[in-house]
């Protein structure tokens, strides 16, 4: 479990309450977390169409979406053009400030160390993500930044929201890529 108020949650499409494979609590009612993750998934799919790894991010402030982005590393030839970074930059620009302490970030995959650094620096108090990223994930998979003392004091992290859909999106993308290279 994460420090502070971090919780591991998942949405059950079946409507039945259950424990996830990671031991998290499963939400059995449709809610805002799932709705916004669905928007992040749609954004990730738009990236996949452009040949980008399908990761989408949605930044919300005062109950409205202020930024959406998908990975653009290939399109921009920029290793920092991750969905989270692009959404945070766009949101900060729209709001005219770098402190995003009243915003929430929804991402289809566990943010990497670079993106977690940006989330921490922007003071984003709520992070919601879908799939665990075993190779590059910086929250709970590699660097454990979900437990870092630099996190905002009241930060909450919800992992595993729409997890299966997010995992399937990545899996299908990489399967197609491998099949096209054969």
JOQUI-V686872 format. One line per field, one symbol per residue. ss: DSSP state (H for helix, E for strand, L for the rest). burial: b if it has 9 or more other ideal C-beta (glycine too) atoms within 8 Angstrom, else e. Layout:
ss: ???
burial: ???
This chain:
ss: LLLLLLEEEEELLLLLLLELLLLLEEELLLLHHHHHHHHHHHHHHHHHHLLLLLLEEEEEELLEEEEEEELLHHHHLLLLLLHHHHHHHHHHHHHLLLLLLLEEEEEEELLEHHHHHHHHHLLLLEEEEEELLLLLELLLLLLLHHHLLLLLLLLEEEELLLHHHHHHHHHHHHHHHHHHHL
burial: ebebebbbbbbbeeeeeeebebebbbbeeeeebbbbbbbbbbbbbbbbebebbbbbbbbbbeeebbbbbbbbbbbeeeeebbbbbbbbebbbeebeeeebeebbbbbbbbbbbbbbbbbbebbbbbbbbbbbbeeebbbbbeeebbebeebbeebbbbbbbbbebbbebbeebeeeeeeeee
